[in-house]
Amino acid sequence: MAFEIDGYQPETGVAWSVIVAGLATEILSGIEWADVHNLPLFPWHVAPKGHFVRIAADEISGRRFRAPYAGASGFHHTPPP
Amino acid sequence: MATLTELDEDECSALLRGNHTGRVAFVSGERPVILPVNYVLDGELIVFRTAPGQKLAEIPMRHVAFEIDGTTADGSAWSVLAQGQAWEMTDAIGKAAEALRAIPIPIQAPGDKDHWIAIKVTQLTGRRIQ
């Protein structure tokens, strides 16, 4: 499984991204489930999401760079039509 | 109560056209990789530039996925998923390839990105949560 997050800080003009790679497993057993079911996960969509998936990260990398024009040209999302 | 709406292809295209940062997902060896890129939508092509490296080695002539997402002031969230075959266009011959290489792509990351890759979108889906 590959997992990615990215972002942009308009105040500093810095863009960044983080990549995690690892094996994904569904959490099925009792003790593990007890560990995770109280995590503060708030899916935006409220349909029942009754399965927990864990990615055991064995590689993590990230980068950061100054992108002074990002706010004007790239990182701002437009609203849906 | 949040509701989930499927976006039609025109809405998905409009969102792809209106944004310039997305994430391209591909297989490298046996593993999936996902990386952010700056891109432009040109017709049914998602066009981006890259330097020699993992993306250039693994993406051309393969099936890839491409994702963008965002939120709006009214509190809704959306995402668009494009899938299709990718081609390197750096040395492609013909007027269409030349026109593609003339597209200004708002690249933010440092470094020379002198290779052109185009994803021909064959599947386009999206959803909005309100």
Backbone of each chain as ProteinMPNN parsed JSONL, in Angstrom:
{"seq_chain_A": "MAFEIDGYQPETGVAWSVIVAGLATEILSGIEWADVHNLPLFPWHVAPKGHFVRIAADEISGRRFRAPYAGASGFHHTPPP", "coords_chain_A": {"N_chain_A": [[0.848, -1.185, 0.0], [0.511, 2.212, -0.778], [0.664, 5.431, 0.655], [-0.236, 8.783, 0.794], [0.295, 12.152, 1.777], [-0.122, 15.682, 1.354], [0.679, 19.2, 1.263], [0.396, 22.809, 1.563], [1.817, 25.746, 2.759], [0.611, 28.844, 2.918], [1.635, 31.099, 4.259], [4.389, 30.781, 4.472], [5.135, 29.935, 1.996], [5.86, 27.335, 1.517], [5.828, 24.102, 0.191], [4.923, 20.689, 0.717], [5.308, 17.1, 0.957], [4.493, 13.771, 2.003], [5.278, 10.374, 1.909], [4.204, 7.12, 2.555], [4.996, 3.717, 2.655], [3.957, 0.334, 2.805], [2.833, -2.829, 4.197], [-0.612, -3.488, 4.123], [-3.113, -4.333, 6.433], [-6.192, -5.783, 7.45], [-7.81, -5.066, 10.463], [-8.852, -7.433, 12.552], [-8.887, -9.004, 14.812], [-9.707, -9.416, 18.309], [-8.213, -8.071, 20.472], [-6.552, -6.268, 19.131], [-8.5, -4.849, 17.805], [-9.763, -3.65, 19.904], [-7.789, -1.853, 20.557], [-7.893, -0.012, 18.454], [-10.484, 0.917, 18.04], [-11.266, 3.114, 19.406], [-9.9, 5.204, 18.333], [-9.589, 8.583, 17.204], [-11.114, 8.791, 14.608], [-12.747, 10.375, 12.049], [-14.651, 9.88, 9.617], [-15.563, 11.777, 6.736], [-17.799, 11.175, 5.359], [-20.819, 9.774, 6.412], [-21.68, 7.183, 6.131], [-21.863, 3.768, 7.24], [-18.742, 2.713, 8.264], [-17.258, 0.152, 8.909], [-14.852, -1.166, 9.007], [-11.469, -1.586, 9.933], [-8.358, -0.588, 8.716], [-4.925, -1.133, 8.74], [-1.821, 0.281, 7.992], [1.3, -0.992, 8.031], [4.023, 0.773, 8.318], [6.855, 0.519, 6.374], [8.513, 2.031, 4.921], [9.223, 5.428, 4.865], [9.059, 8.628, 3.551], [9.765, 12.027, 2.676], [9.342, 15.311, 1.313], [10.251, 18.764, 1.024], [9.772, 22.004, -0.204], [10.408, 25.358, -1.303], [7.795, 27.126, -2.737], [6.939, 29.693, -4.045], [4.932, 30.682, -5.705], [2.822, 29.03, -5.555], [0.351, 29.399, -4.291], [-0.961, 31.139, -5.952], [-1.178, 29.8, -8.381], [-1.483, 27.034, -8.256], [-2.075, 25.393, -5.883], [-4.476, 26.054, -4.886], [-7.741, 25.016, -4.613], [-10.5, 24.774, -6.826], [-13.995, 25.499, -6.562], [-16.616, 22.999, -6.868], [-18.447, 22.701, -9.966]], "CA_chain_A": [[0.0, 0.0, 0.0], [1.188, 3.508, -0.723], [-0.202, 6.413, 1.291], [0.407, 10.069, 0.555], [-0.347, 13.417, 2.159], [0.656, 16.836, 0.915], [0.076, 20.458, 1.653], [1.067, 24.055, 1.206], [1.621, 26.788, 3.769], [0.664, 30.122, 2.21], [2.409, 32.11, 4.986], [5.819, 30.596, 4.251], [5.401, 29.53, 0.613], [6.494, 26.02, 1.523], [5.005, 22.942, -0.178], [5.527, 19.473, 1.271], [4.566, 15.846, 0.794], [5.014, 12.625, 2.754], [4.861, 9.098, 1.321], [4.403, 5.949, 3.415], [4.746, 2.452, 1.961], [3.995, -0.804, 3.716], [1.772, -3.821, 4.045], [-1.881, -3.134, 4.754], [-3.878, -5.473, 6.943], [-7.431, -5.426, 8.132], [-7.758, -5.419, 11.876], [-10.008, -8.291, 12.782], [-8.888, -9.721, 16.08], [-10.313, -8.703, 19.429], [-7.373, -7.149, 21.228], [-6.168, -5.188, 18.224], [-9.678, -4.04, 17.534], [-9.97, -2.824, 21.098], [-6.817, -0.764, 20.476], [-8.133, 0.999, 17.415], [-11.852, 1.394, 17.796], [-11.464, 4.425, 20.034], [-9.115, 6.25, 17.67], [-10.475, 9.679, 16.761], [-11.29, 8.817, 13.152], [-14.049, 10.953, 11.733], [-14.884, 9.932, 8.161], [-16.441, 12.872, 6.341], [-19.074, 10.62, 4.943], [-21.275, 9.084, 7.605], [-22.102, 5.795, 5.911], [-21.13, 2.888, 8.153], [-17.41, 2.28, 7.813], [-17.016, -0.725, 10.041], [-13.609, -1.931, 8.882], [-10.235, -0.856, 10.22], [-7.199, -1.036, 7.948], [-3.674, -0.582, 9.27], [-0.639, 0.16, 7.132], [2.537, -1.088, 8.803], [4.948, 1.546, 7.476], [8.262, 0.109, 6.379], [9.282, 3.099, 4.285], [8.571, 6.729, 4.958], [9.93, 9.665, 3.017], [9.032, 13.259, 2.453], [10.146, 16.415, 0.788], [9.699, 20.102, 1.272], [10.482, 22.995, -1.017], [9.723, 26.65, -1.382], [7.033, 27.275, -3.975], [6.325, 30.983, -3.712], [3.775, 31.023, -6.526], [1.838, 27.947, -5.505], [-0.969, 29.883, -3.891], [-1.622, 31.805, -7.063], [-1.373, 29.034, -9.606], [-1.637, 25.601, -8.236], [-2.542, 24.615, -4.749], [-5.837, 26.424, -4.484], [-8.754, 24.222, -5.304], [-11.69, 25.512, -7.246], [-15.224, 24.835, -6.111], [-17.28, 22.199, -7.898], [-19.354, 23.487, -10.816]], "C_chain_A": [[0.885, 1.236, 0.0], [0.191, 4.537, -0.199], [0.497, 7.758, 1.202], [-0.399, 11.19, 1.17], [0.515, 14.547, 1.625], [-0.052, 18.102, 1.334], [0.935, 21.637, 1.279], [0.756, 25.073, 2.285], [1.729, 28.142, 3.086], [1.558, 31.148, 2.914], [3.892, 32.014, 4.643], [6.141, 30.249, 2.798], [6.042, 28.17, 0.51], [5.47, 24.941, 1.154], [5.705, 21.685, 0.325], [4.677, 18.262, 0.902], [5.27, 14.745, 1.576], [4.415, 11.355, 2.14], [5.17, 7.976, 2.313], [4.127, 4.704, 2.57], [4.823, 1.314, 2.967], [2.839, -1.741, 3.453], [0.514, -3.349, 4.774], [-2.579, -4.403, 5.235], [-5.177, -4.956, 7.542], [-7.348, -5.915, 9.569], [-9.028, -6.172, 12.237], [-10.056, -8.831, 14.21], [-9.26, -8.814, 17.242], [-9.426, -7.672, 20.087], [-6.94, -5.973, 20.368], [-7.346, -4.253, 17.975], [-9.97, -3.115, 18.71], [-9.009, -1.633, 21.093], [-7.284, 0.363, 19.572], [-9.536, 1.595, 17.426], [-12.174, 2.697, 18.516], [-10.622, 5.535, 19.403], [-10.054, 7.338, 17.146], [-10.529, 9.793, 15.247], [-12.695, 9.318, 12.852], [-14.232, 10.996, 10.221], [-15.87, 11.036, 7.832], [-17.807, 12.365, 5.934], [-19.544, 9.67, 6.031], [-21.784, 7.672, 7.368], [-21.285, 4.883, 6.825], [-19.796, 2.469, 7.546], [-16.854, 1.41, 8.923], [-15.714, -1.5, 9.99], [-12.418, -1.029, 9.193], [-9.104, -1.457, 9.401], [-5.965, -0.346, 8.52], [-2.578, -0.784, 8.234], [0.574, 0.124, 8.044], [3.634, -0.447, 7.962], [6.34, 0.931, 7.524], [9.137, 1.062, 5.58], [8.505, 4.384, 4.478], [9.543, 7.771, 4.439], [9.09, 10.904, 2.766], [9.939, 14.291, 1.843], [9.424, 17.722, 1.026], [10.465, 21.059, 0.376], [9.687, 24.287, -1.01], [9.057, 26.779, -2.746], [6.258, 28.573, -3.874], [5.068, 31.301, -4.513], [2.649, 30.018, -6.414], [0.44, 28.454, -5.197], [-1.724, 30.491, -5.052], [-1.99, 30.823, -8.174], [-1.752, 27.578, -9.394], [-2.368, 24.988, -7.073], [-3.929, 25.024, -4.279], [-6.847, 25.627, -5.285], [-9.91, 25.114, -5.714], [-12.927, 24.765, -6.778], [-15.829, 23.996, -7.23], [-18.231, 23.069, -8.711], [-20.787, 23.409, -10.308]], "O_chain_A": [[1.893, 1.288, 0.704], [-0.983, 4.516, -0.567], [1.686, 7.865, 1.501], [-1.628, 11.192, 1.1], [1.725, 14.396, 1.462], [-1.224, 18.086, 1.71], [2.04, 21.495, 0.755], [-0.396, 25.251, 2.682], [2.826, 28.552, 2.709], [2.177, 31.98, 2.251], [4.576, 33.031, 4.534], [7.309, 30.268, 2.408], [6.704, 27.873, -0.485], [4.385, 24.877, 1.733], [6.934, 21.623, 0.356], [3.495, 18.382, 0.581], [6.483, 14.786, 1.783], [3.213, 11.274, 1.888], [6.277, 7.901, 2.846], [3.129, 4.65, 1.851], [5.657, 1.331, 3.872], [1.982, -1.486, 2.607], [0.584, -2.87, 5.906], [-2.624, -5.411, 4.53], [-5.245, -3.845, 8.067], [-6.883, -7.02, 9.849], [-10.127, -5.617, 12.227], [-11.133, -9.083, 14.751], [-9.137, -7.592, 17.157], [-9.828, -6.52, 20.249], [-6.957, -4.826, 20.813], [-7.198, -3.031, 17.94], [-10.367, -1.963, 18.538], [-9.353, -0.545, 21.556], [-7.097, 1.541, 19.879], [-9.749, 2.674, 16.874], [-13.215, 3.311, 18.277], [-10.628, 6.67, 19.88], [-11.167, 7.053, 16.703], [-10.05, 10.769, 14.671], [-13.689, 8.77, 13.329], [-13.995, 12.033, 9.601], [-16.869, 11.227, 8.524], [-18.827, 13.025, 6.133], [-18.767, 8.851, 6.522], [-22.27, 7.026, 8.297], [-20.139, 5.195, 7.146], [-19.747, 1.932, 6.439], [-16.083, 1.866, 9.766], [-15.479, -2.383, 10.815], [-12.365, 0.128, 8.775], [-8.909, -2.672, 9.386], [-5.962, 0.862, 8.754], [-2.424, -1.869, 7.673], [0.851, 1.092, 8.752], [4.121, -1.051, 7.006], [6.939, 0.831, 8.594], [10.36, 0.922, 5.561], [7.29, 4.43, 4.283], [10.709, 7.799, 4.834], [7.866, 10.835, 2.658], [11.162, 14.153, 1.858], [8.207, 17.789, 1.2], [11.68, 20.931, 0.219], [8.484, 24.311, -0.754], [9.688, 26.563, -3.78], [5.049, 28.558, -3.643], [4.232, 32.089, -4.072], [1.633, 30.137, -7.099], [-0.54, 27.987, -5.778], [-2.948, 30.387, -5.144], [-3.012, 30.999, -8.838], [-2.302, 26.955, -10.303], [-3.221, 24.125, -7.278], [-4.49, 24.406, -3.374], [-6.786, 25.587, -6.514], [-10.248, 26.081, -5.031], [-12.905, 23.545, -6.619], [-15.582, 24.256, -8.408], [-18.759, 24.059, -8.204], [-21.685, 24.008, -10.899]]}, "seq_chain_B": "MATLTELDEDECSALLRGNHTGRVAFVSGERPVILPVNYVLDGELIVFRTAPGQKLAEIPMRHVAFEIDGTTADGSAWSVLAQGQAWEMTDAIGKAAEALRAIPIPIQAPGDKDHWIAIKVTQLTGRRIQ", "coords_chain_B": {"N_chain_B": [[-26.76, 15.451, 8.349], [-24.553, 13.8, 6.326], [-24.403, 13.662, 2.774], [-23.685, 11.659, -0.074], [-22.697, 12.298, -3.319], [-22.465, 11.218, -6.664], [-20.272, 12.561, -9.065], [-20.768, 13.812, -12.386], [-19.213, 13.196, -15.641], [-18.636, 15.651, -16.877], [-18.542, 17.432, -14.719], [-16.372, 16.31, -13.366], [-14.334, 16.718, -15.281], [-14.287, 19.513, -15.344], [-13.363, 20.086, -12.786], [-10.839, 18.876, -12.907], [-9.726, 20.518, -14.843], [-9.663, 22.942, -13.539], [-7.766, 22.768, -11.568], [-4.325, 22.328, -10.528], [-2.642, 20.72, -9.173], [-2.079, 17.405, -8.476], [-2.245, 13.87, -7.719], [-0.345, 11.203, -8.735], [-0.688, 7.766, -9.174], [0.977, 4.702, -9.319], [2.447, 1.54, -10.329], [5.409, 0.251, -9.049], [7.811, -1.976, -9.618], [6.609, -4.467, -7.656], [5.133, -2.921, -6.088], [2.831, -0.397, -4.991], [2.993, 3.106, -5.702], [2.62, 6.526, -4.87], [2.577, 9.86, -5.903], [2.831, 13.426, -5.692], [2.097, 15.756, -8.324], [2.409, 18.627, -10.5], [0.083, 19.599, -12.921], [-1.623, 19.869, -16.114], [-4.835, 19.817, -17.558], [-5.535, 18.765, -20.77], [-7.783, 18.6, -23.071], [-8.598, 15.292, -23.223], [-6.337, 14.553, -21.972], [-4.124, 14.26, -19.27], [-1.509, 16.197, -18.438], [1.852, 16.271, -17.494], [5.128, 17.255, -16.293], [8.371, 15.85, -15.806], [11.457, 14.886, -14.189], [14.267, 12.702, -15.001], [13.837, 9.639, -13.278], [11.963, 7.841, -10.775], [9.254, 8.218, -11.573], [9.46, 8.717, -14.338], [10.652, 6.352, -15.127], [8.783, 4.377, -14.576], [6.152, 5.071, -15.279], [5.444, 5.659, -18.077], [3.661, 4.059, -20.764], [2.147, 2.494, -19.126], [-0.694, 1.581, -17.1], [-2.195, 3.983, -15.077], [-3.305, 5.705, -12.1], [-4.946, 8.731, -11.175], [-5.43, 11.392, -8.98], [-7.391, 14.029, -7.59], [-8.456, 16.288, -5.014], [-10.607, 18.232, -2.871], [-11.932, 20.907, -0.793], [-14.844, 22.897, -0.183], [-16.101, 26.249, 0.396], [-18.649, 26.05, 1.443], [-18.554, 23.859, 2.997], [-18.558, 21.366, 1.85], [-16.994, 18.418, 0.461], [-14.897, 17.094, -2.116], [-13.836, 14.686, -4.575], [-11.887, 13.554, -7.346], [-11.264, 10.928, -9.568], [-9.139, 9.799, -11.981], [-8.381, 7.473, -14.543], [-6.114, 5.737, -16.641], [-4.041, 5.093, -19.549], [-0.569, 5.883, -19.677], [1.743, 7.948, -21.459], [4.994, 8.713, -22.682], [5.787, 11.884, -23.912], [7.906, 13.333, -24.729], [9.685, 13.096, -26.943], [7.898, 12.72, -28.908], [6.556, 12.823, -32.193], [5.033, 15.225, -34.348], [2.311, 17.541, -34.905], [0.387, 17.618, -32.86], [1.777, 16.617, -30.663], [3.764, 18.527, -30.455], [2.196, 20.75, -29.84], [1.23, 19.946, -27.386], [3.572, 19.966, -25.879], [3.937, 22.636, -25.71], [2.312, 23.556, -23.789], [1.87, 25.554, -20.958], [2.896, 24.517, -17.856], [2.193, 24.86, -14.503], [4.672, 24.48, -12.674], [5.913, 23.752, -9.474], [7.851, 22.47, -7.93], [11.399, 22.274, -7.42], [14.108, 21.965, -9.859], [15.127, 20.633, -13.084], [12.65, 19.703, -15.277], [12.376, 17.994, -17.781], [11.035, 16.112, -19.203], [8.095, 14.993, -20.771], [4.959, 13.801, -19.841], [1.926, 12.213, -20.638], [-1.286, 11.345, -19.598], [-3.741, 9.413, -20.91], [-7.002, 9.785, -20.391], [-9.309, 7.356, -19.596], [-11.182, 6.502, -17.873], [-13.284, 8.187, -15.712], [-14.211, 9.392, -12.716], [-16.031, 10.743, -9.919], [-16.8, 12.166, -6.716], [-18.928, 13.828, -4.384], [-19.187, 15.012, -1.098], [-21.6, 16.163, 1.028]], "CA_chain_B": [[-26.448, 14.137, 7.772], [-23.793, 13.974, 5.079], [-24.846, 12.864, 1.637], [-22.645, 11.418, -1.067], [-23.205, 12.416, -4.684], [-21.508, 10.932, -7.739], [-20.132, 13.65, -10.036], [-20.74, 13.307, -13.755], [-17.908, 13.387, -16.285], [-18.39, 17.076, -17.117], [-18.098, 18.018, -13.449], [-15.015, 15.816, -13.105], [-13.425, 17.417, -16.196], [-14.169, 20.907, -14.918], [-12.496, 20.112, -11.603], [-9.465, 18.598, -13.367], [-9.253, 21.689, -15.571], [-9.509, 24.074, -12.635], [-6.721, 22.531, -10.569], [-3.022, 22.069, -11.144], [-1.844, 19.812, -8.346], [-2.755, 16.135, -8.275], [-1.387, 12.775, -7.264], [-0.329, 10.109, -9.7], [-0.425, 6.483, -8.515], [1.454, 3.723, -10.3], [3.088, 0.376, -9.722], [6.858, 0.216, -9.236], [8.083, -3.343, -9.199], [5.318, -5.033, -7.252], [4.566, -2.066, -5.052], [2.22, 0.852, -5.424], [3.63, 4.373, -5.324], [1.772, 7.672, -5.204], [3.402, 11.061, -5.789], [2.16, 14.635, -6.181], [2.655, 16.447, -9.494], [1.652, 19.738, -11.098], [-0.388, 19.101, -14.21], [-2.659, 20.62, -16.821], [-5.724, 18.976, -18.358], [-5.623, 19.207, -22.156], [-8.74, 17.663, -23.656], [-8.7, 14.125, -22.337], [-4.991, 14.216, -21.513], [-3.518, 14.891, -18.095], [-0.132, 16.403, -18.878], [2.782, 16.792, -16.49], [6.538, 17.151, -16.641], [9.146, 15.221, -14.748], [12.881, 14.66, -14.434], [14.569, 11.268, -14.938], [13.646, 9.119, -11.928], [10.976, 6.773, -10.642], [8.049, 8.468, -12.369], [9.768, 8.537, -15.753], [10.992, 4.948, -15.381], [7.69, 3.425, -14.331], [4.809, 5.485, -15.681], [5.079, 5.556, -19.494], [3.125, 2.809, -21.309], [1.481, 1.723, -18.078], [-1.943, 2.096, -16.561], [-1.975, 4.71, -13.831], [-4.456, 6.408, -11.525], [-4.638, 10.132, -10.888], [-6.48, 11.844, -8.043], [-7.393, 15.356, -6.978], [-9.584, 16.47, -4.105], [-10.643, 19.559, -2.263], [-13.108, 21.264, -0.006], [-15.411, 24.181, -0.597], [-16.463, 27.134, 1.503], [-19.921, 25.635, 2.039], [-18.344, 22.709, 3.862], [-18.592, 20.069, 1.174], [-15.691, 17.902, 0.031], [-15.043, 16.387, -3.387], [-12.637, 14.065, -5.115], [-11.992, 13.072, -8.721], [-10.317, 9.863, -9.878], [-8.977, 9.529, -13.414], [-7.534, 6.322, -14.805], [-5.806, 5.583, -18.056], [-2.686, 4.722, -19.942], [0.336, 7.034, -19.74], [2.711, 7.923, -22.557], [5.962, 9.805, -22.673], [5.581, 12.704, -25.105], [9.076, 14.199, -24.867], [10.233, 13.041, -28.293], [6.83, 12.35, -29.84], [6.607, 13.637, -33.409], [3.746, 15.634, -34.881], [1.804, 18.835, -34.436], [-0.318, 17.468, -31.584], [2.785, 16.469, -29.62], [4.406, 19.841, -30.294], [1.255, 21.615, -29.132], [1.2, 19.487, -25.984], [4.8, 20.416, -25.212], [3.908, 24.089, -25.552], [1.391, 23.898, -22.693], [2.576, 25.987, -19.75], [2.494, 23.766, -16.671], [2.662, 25.622, -13.334], [5.493, 23.593, -11.844], [6.402, 24.393, -8.264], [9.024, 21.804, -7.36], [12.642, 22.688, -8.081], [14.782, 20.993, -10.726], [14.73, 20.594, -14.493], [11.69, 18.629, -15.567], [12.358, 18.153, -19.223], [10.318, 15.018, -19.849], [6.65, 15.223, -20.783], [4.142, 12.589, -19.753], [0.489, 12.451, -20.786], [-2.177, 10.235, -19.259], [-4.994, 9.46, -21.676], [-8.026, 9.399, -19.42], [-10.37, 6.516, -20.146], [-12.209, 6.35, -16.832], [-13.301, 9.432, -14.939], [-15.286, 9.349, -11.727], [-15.832, 11.678, -8.818], [-17.893, 12.206, -5.742], [-18.976, 14.989, -3.486], [-19.834, 14.768, 0.19], [-22.171, 17.424, 1.485]], "C_chain_B": [[-25.734, 14.33, 6.439], [-24.379, 13.099, 3.978], [-23.73, 12.783, 0.608], [-23.257, 11.444, -2.451], [-22.112, 12.027, -5.665], [-21.463, 12.142, -8.673], [-20.158, 13.069, -11.443], [-19.413, 13.688, -14.422], [-17.596, 14.85, -16.55], [-17.913, 17.765, -15.847], [-16.668, 17.596, -13.128], [-14.006, 16.547, -13.98], [-13.206, 18.855, -15.749], [-13.248, 21.021, -13.7], [-11.049, 19.826, -11.989], [-8.882, 19.813, -14.078], [-8.921, 22.829, -14.615], [-8.437, 23.896, -11.578], [-5.415, 22.174, -11.274], [-2.094, 21.26, -10.25], [-2.65, 18.551, -8.119], [-1.761, 15.089, -7.837], [-1.495, 11.643, -8.266], [0.094, 8.835, -8.971], [-0.073, 5.456, -9.583], [2.125, 2.578, -9.562], [4.572, 0.414, -10.067], [7.345, -1.124, -8.711], [6.749, -3.981, -8.86], [4.578, -4.119, -6.29], [3.893, -0.827, -5.634], [3.009, 2.055, -4.909], [2.652, 5.475, -5.675], [2.551, 8.944, -4.919], [2.628, 12.274, -6.314], [2.867, 15.224, -7.404], [1.794, 17.676, -9.812], [1.312, 19.334, -12.528], [-1.309, 20.123, -14.853], [-3.533, 19.604, -17.55], [-5.834, 19.571, -19.751], [-6.536, 18.223, -22.876], [-8.925, 16.481, -22.721], [-7.317, 13.665, -21.873], [-4.64, 14.977, -20.245], [-2.026, 14.974, -18.382], [0.707, 16.903, -17.711], [4.215, 16.574, -16.953], [7.288, 16.54, -15.478], [10.611, 15.136, -15.165], [13.124, 13.152, -14.464], [14.489, 10.772, -13.492], [12.543, 8.084, -11.945], [9.756, 6.999, -11.538], [8.33, 8.201, -13.843], [10.044, 7.071, -16.075], [9.768, 4.055, -15.375], [6.352, 3.805, -14.962], [4.519, 5.291, -17.177], [4.69, 4.138, -19.919], [2.5, 1.921, -20.251], [0.141, 2.367, -17.742], [-1.669, 2.794, -15.243], [-3.309, 5.29, -13.344], [-4.004, 7.807, -11.135], [-5.773, 10.696, -10.05], [-6.288, 13.302, -7.666], [-8.56, 15.405, -5.999], [-9.522, 17.853, -3.493], [-11.877, 19.74, -1.404], [-13.612, 22.614, -0.489], [-15.876, 24.954, 0.632], [-17.763, 26.691, 2.186], [-19.792, 24.34, 2.849], [-18.452, 21.366, 3.183], [-17.182, 19.695, 0.718], [-15.901, 17.099, -1.239], [-13.738, 15.693, -3.741], [-12.933, 13.574, -6.524], [-10.894, 12.041, -8.936], [-10.303, 9.635, -11.388], [-8.069, 8.315, -13.557], [-7.277, 6.225, -16.295], [-4.362, 5.216, -18.27], [-1.84, 5.982, -20.061], [1.358, 6.841, -20.853], [3.736, 9.011, -22.334], [5.862, 10.552, -23.993], [6.805, 13.541, -25.442], [9.587, 14.248, -26.307], [9.174, 12.677, -29.318], [6.795, 13.35, -30.999], [5.184, 14.02, -33.806], [3.251, 16.916, -34.231], [1.136, 18.718, -33.06], [0.691, 17.357, -30.436], [3.502, 17.792, -29.368], [3.504, 20.786, -29.517], [1.201, 21.245, -27.65], [2.425, 20.008, -25.233], [4.879, 21.928, -25.082], [3.0, 24.513, -24.401], [2.189, 24.364, -21.487], [2.035, 25.247, -18.526], [3.05, 24.479, -15.44], [3.412, 24.741, -12.343], [6.023, 24.352, -10.642], [7.672, 23.757, -7.708], [10.275, 22.223, -8.127], [13.187, 21.595, -8.993], [14.268, 21.056, -12.151], [13.786, 19.423, -14.704], [11.472, 18.653, -17.067], [11.765, 16.948, -19.944], [8.824, 15.254, -19.688], [5.923, 13.895, -20.737], [2.677, 12.989, -19.875], [-0.263, 11.179, -20.404], [-3.443, 10.401, -20.094], [-6.108, 8.9, -20.802], [-9.106, 8.564, -20.097], [-11.473, 6.238, -19.127], [-12.138, 7.557, -15.927], [-14.49, 9.395, -13.992], [-14.982, 10.349, -10.621], [-17.01, 11.63, -7.876], [-17.784, 13.445, -4.883], [-19.705, 14.577, -2.225], [-20.301, 16.1, 0.732], [-22.846, 17.269, 2.815]], "O_chain_B": [[-26.272, 14.96, 5.529], [-24.791, 11.963, 4.211], [-22.94, 13.713, 0.445], [-24.21, 10.718, -2.736], [-20.965, 12.452, -5.522], [-22.507, 12.685, -9.032], [-19.643, 11.977, -11.681], [-18.598, 14.407, -13.843], [-16.439, 15.264, -16.466], [-16.995, 18.584, -15.885], [-15.856, 18.404, -12.678], [-12.947, 16.953, -13.502], [-12.082, 19.357, -15.77], [-12.448, 21.952, -13.607], [-10.13, 20.457, -11.464], [-7.695, 20.111, -13.941], [-7.991, 23.596, -14.865], [-8.223, 24.796, -10.766], [-5.398, 21.779, -12.44], [-0.903, 21.131, -10.533], [-3.777, 18.609, -7.627], [-0.586, 15.378, -7.612], [-2.588, 11.186, -8.601], [1.092, 8.817, -8.25], [-0.738, 5.356, -10.614], [2.343, 2.63, -8.351], [4.947, 0.588, -11.227], [7.3, -1.382, -7.508], [5.853, -4.028, -9.702], [3.536, -4.482, -5.744], [4.337, -0.281, -6.644], [3.604, 2.019, -3.832], [1.931, 5.374, -6.668], [3.119, 9.104, -3.838], [1.86, 12.159, -7.268], [4.094, 15.188, -7.497], [0.621, 17.749, -9.445], [2.151, 18.794, -13.25], [-1.719, 21.102, -14.23], [-3.019, 18.631, -18.103], [-6.185, 20.741, -19.905], [-6.105, 17.132, -23.249], [-9.351, 16.638, -21.577], [-7.147, 12.526, -21.436], [-4.837, 16.189, -20.161], [-1.358, 13.953, -18.549], [0.321, 17.846, -17.02], [4.477, 15.809, -17.882], [6.901, 16.687, -14.319], [10.952, 15.293, -16.337], [12.275, 12.39, -14.001], [15.016, 11.417, -12.585], [12.221, 7.518, -12.99], [9.282, 6.067, -12.188], [7.542, 7.542, -14.521], [9.712, 6.597, -17.161], [9.726, 3.065, -16.106], [5.502, 2.937, -15.159], [3.443, 4.801, -17.521], [5.299, 3.156, -19.495], [2.343, 0.719, -20.463], [-0.115, 3.53, -18.056], [-0.981, 2.246, -14.382], [-4.293, 5.349, -14.082], [-2.839, 8.035, -10.81], [-6.945, 10.502, -10.373], [-5.164, 13.756, -7.45], [-9.53, 14.659, -6.135], [-8.512, 18.55, -3.588], [-12.736, 18.863, -1.301], [-12.882, 23.372, -1.128], [-16.023, 24.413, 1.728], [-17.951, 26.934, 3.378], [-20.787, 23.794, 3.325], [-18.44, 20.33, 3.848], [-16.301, 20.547, 0.607], [-16.954, 16.49, -1.427], [-12.669, 16.072, -3.261], [-14.067, 13.227, -6.855], [-9.746, 12.246, -8.543], [-11.329, 9.319, -11.989], [-7.115, 8.143, -12.798], [-8.125, 6.589, -17.109], [-3.579, 5.053, -17.335], [-2.329, 7.025, -20.493], [1.779, 5.722, -21.147], [3.408, 10.098, -21.859], [5.853, 9.943, -25.062], [6.752, 14.373, -26.347], [9.886, 15.324, -26.826], [9.496, 12.362, -30.464], [6.978, 14.553, -30.811], [4.248, 13.242, -33.625], [3.709, 17.315, -33.16], [1.291, 19.592, -32.207], [0.486, 17.932, -29.367], [3.809, 18.139, -28.228], [3.963, 21.529, -28.649], [1.134, 22.113, -26.779], [2.319, 20.438, -24.084], [5.778, 22.451, -24.424], [2.927, 25.697, -24.072], [3.089, 23.658, -21.032], [0.851, 25.347, -18.207], [4.261, 24.681, -15.345], [2.872, 24.317, -11.321], [6.524, 25.468, -10.776], [8.481, 24.439, -7.079], [10.221, 22.491, -9.327], [12.773, 20.439, -8.905], [13.137, 21.47, -12.405], [14.099, 18.287, -14.347], [10.517, 19.249, -17.563], [11.964, 16.777, -21.147], [8.349, 15.655, -18.626], [6.231, 12.977, -21.497], [2.242, 13.98, -19.289], [0.086, 10.081, -20.837], [-4.133, 11.415, -19.991], [-6.152, 7.705, -20.511], [-9.74, 9.01, -21.054], [-12.563, 5.792, -19.485], [-11.069, 7.914, -15.431], [-15.642, 9.37, -14.427], [-13.835, 10.745, -10.413], [-18.078, 11.116, -8.208], [-16.712, 14.017, -4.687], [-20.716, 13.877, -2.278], [-19.521, 17.041, 0.88], [-23.384, 18.237, 3.351]]}, "name": "protein", "num_of_chains": 2, "seq": "MAFEIDGYQPETGVAWSVIVAGLATEILSGIEWADVHNLPLFPWHVAPKGHFVRIAADEISGRRFRAPYAGASGFHHTPPPMATLTELDEDECSALLRGNHTGRVAFVSGERPVILPVNYVLDGELIVFRTAPGQKLAEIPMRHVAFEIDGTTADGSAWSVLAQGQAWEMTDAIGKAAEALRAIPIPIQAPGDKDHWIAIKVTQLTGRRIQ"}
